[in-house]
Amino acid sequence: MFGLKEQEGAPIAREHAGAVECHCMSQSRTLVVAAIGAGAFYLVGAVALGSPPAASDSPERVAAWFSDHQNAARLYAWTAAFGTLAFAIVAGVIHGTRS
């Protein structure tokens, strides 16, 4: 019934689904990949953004900087978003191993 069959020692086990494969990644590998990804995203974003205007600059100068660097600011926003997601995965893996 629905891909389930009874086997010795186990009341119900699923039959092997031919098209579905599980390429499971260990927690340690996930942690390393996510940590490297988070660092890489933040590094790429910071390099792309360059040096932003100072807090003491005039509003006109800040607006002009954003006008001149709009693509870099957009790239930084995307890399910061994906870097934060990767960092959240790192935090989740670390929290999951401590519980």
Number of C-alpha atoms within 10 A of each C-alpha: 5 6 10 12 12 11 10 7 7 8 9 12 13 12 11 10 8 6 5 7 8 5 6 7 9 8 14 13 10 15 20 12 14 21 19 15 19 23 15 14 20 20 16 15 22 19 11 17 18 12 8 12 15 9 8 7 9 11 11 9 12 16 12 13 14 16 11 11 16 13 13 17 20 15 17 22 16 15 21 19 16 16 24 17 15 21 19 15 18 23 14 13 16 14 10 10 9 7 5
